[in-house]
């Protein structure tokens, strides 16, 4: 008699199981990971903290959220200290989150359209005030998850538009942190004297004490959305997306709660798709250049290199995760933030060439075109590089991917892309196929900044590091659907294909995250074996 085999799990069942990874985590927890819950060995030279953000809630007191982006923010900190691991989660204590806790009810509609009958039935005056009652708020202080300081922070009144893009860049040469703030245009109101207000872009640069040392403001028509940007020694690079349009009609629908910003994000054939290049030198800030490119939407850039010839010719080569014309923010199958099975993200390389001594063209019909090519065709998102090489020559990227061409979600693999790989002119990849569903990889370098080793301040050759670019670790959150539980794994960044050096097995589920960052500092010194759940300390 032939041996029986269990039936293969259907794709529908896999997606249903994967969707549970977004379920709420209502409690804040803190504890040292028991040694028995760690498989393998935590590297002794891995010391620091992995900070990760994402939604902590998928519903608010019985009101299901339409999309994870409407979820209340939760910060998680995974600390590595001499072979031990500490975990803590904490909600961002915004005024909105606090009010809903007090009233034990859903009160504030979301960017992605989450609402309820009580909010929708309010009178027109209240609806007109609705933009003030969105779940998103000015930046809140989350500089240390271990701090009691919370609430809105305008960084010393240096944020005139009261907003912050999700991503920042660090200049490793000048030791500055660069941020982006953007206020979209407000259309003119027909039949009134109210004129249109152009979009306002603010680029700020801060020193290590958070002192503002440089700022630029620009009104660039058509630049109504920017989630990420690139930084080189001399330029900022942004993408003008053809997926965000603000007409008077759409503006009123959003204002009255009849539509949400996320729901209106789709391809508009009449809008341009361009790269915008802005000089960092304030004396040259008006020499903005625009390049027409493929009709894509870009949430996330990888890295960029800048080369300038003696005659002033500048070549910018960079990569980005590009989403095609069919992209929408549909929460597909309750698994991923967009319709990735229809419009997957592909890693593309872009090249811009111009002469810095020439006058940028003003006529859009005269804008040059970027040179583009797909370099990795797996469905991917969240490209990550060495955190100390922003704007410097960069060989490697790490991505969360679905490498099976027949299944574009969920993301189950970590891909290391090598732009100089020998197997293809477009580079090569190595892959780790995980035991679950992966989040954004986080690169943790082995070495620290060695500023004394810089060749020359301002030189593109000065890496600030003494080890090779991929000498470090990749830390990844992995949801295990069969156990409804979450792991964190540590991979050797040189050889991700070899699998985890260590697997940290949480005893509970942690909702999927968005983005994270590595900090070389540690913050917690608690007794061995101590655990704190809901603010109380106990023993395991």
C-alpha positions, 0 to 999 in steps of 0.5 A: 500500500502506497504511503499517504501524503497530507494534502498540499496547502492551497494558496488561498489557505496560505494567504488567509494564514498570512493575513493573521500577521496583521492582527492586533497586539494590544499590550506593550511588553518588555522582557529579556529573551530566555536563552532557551528561546534562542536557536544558534548563537548570537554573535558577540560582536553584534551589540546595539538596538534594532528599532522597528515601527509598524501598526500595533492595532488592526481594529480600534475597539471593535471598528476594523481598520481598512488598511494597516496604514490606519493602524496606531503606531507601535515601536519595537526595540530588539537590543543585543548585548554581549550575546543576550537579547532584550525586547520591548514594544511601545505604542506611540503616545499620540493625542489621538491614541490617548483619546481613543483609550480614554473613550474606548472607541474609534474616534479618528478616521484614517488616511486609508478611509477607515471610518464609522457611522457615527463619524460619517453622520456628523453635521457638515461643520464637523465634517469640514473639520475632519482634516484636523481629526485624521489619525496621522499627526505631526511627528511625535517624539520616539527618539528613545522607546525607553524614554517617557518623553512623548508628544508632538515635536517640531524640532525647535520650530524647524518644521514649517509644514508640520510634517516629516517624510517617513525616510531620512538620509545620513551624510557620512562625510559631513555627519549631518542628518537630512530630512524631507517635509512636503505639503501638497498643493491646495487647488483653487476653489471655483467661484471664490477668490481663493487662489491655488497654493503650490506644493511646498518642499522643505529639505532640512539638514541637522548636525548631531545635536539636532541643530538646523544647519541648512534648510531649503524651501521649494515650490515645484509644480506637480511634486505633491507626494514624496515618501523617500529621497536620495542624497549625494555629496552635492544633490537631493534626488526625488521622484514626481509621481503620476499617482497623486492628483489633487483637483478641486473635486478630490480636495473637497471629497477628502475634506468632507470624508467622502474619499481618503488620500490613499483611496485616490492614489492611482495612475493618472495618465495626464501627470508627469513621471519625473526625477527632480534633482536639487543642488544641496549648495544653497547658492545653486538651489535654483538650478533644479533639473527634471528628468522624464522617466518611466511611468512608475510610482516609487516609495523606496529608493536604494542608494546612489553614486555621484561622479563628476568629470573635470568638464562638469559632467555629472552622472548619477546612478541609483536604484529604486523599487518601482511599481507599474501603472496598475499599482493601487493601495488596495489591501490585497487579500488582507496580506500586503499594503498594495496590489502586489500580485497585479503590480509587483515592485521591481528593482530598477537602476536609473542613470541621470547625466547632465553638465553642472555648468549648463542652465537647466531647461525650463520647458518640460518638452525639453527635459532629458530622459533617464536611462532605466533598466530592471536589475531584479525581477522578483516581486520585492520591496523595502531595499536596504543598504549599509546605513553609513554609505548614503550617497557613496558608491554602494555595491549591495542591497538587501530586499524582502522578496517573493522569488517564486515567479508564480507567487508575488505575495506574501514576501518570504525571502531575503534577496541580496543584490550585488550590482557587480555580480559576475553572473549578469550585466545587471548584477546577481543575487543570492537568496535566503528562503525563510520559514515564514513571512519576512519584513524589511531587512535591517543592516547592522554593520560590524564596525563603527564610524571611523572618522579619523580614517577619512581620506578627505572631507567631501571626497566621494572615496571617504567611506568612514568605515574600515571594513568591507561594505557587507561586513555585518549582519542582517536582522529580519522579523519573520512571522510564522503562520503555522504557530501564529508567532514571530521570530527575529533572525540574524543573518551573515550579511556576506552570506545570507543564503546560508540562513540564520546564525541565530533565531530568536523565537518570541513566545507571541505574535508581533504584527508585521512592521514597516521600517526599521533602523539600527543604532549602535547603542544599547539602553537597557540593563535589567536583571537576568531573567526579568520580564515586564509585561504591561508595566509590571516586572516578573520572572519567567 
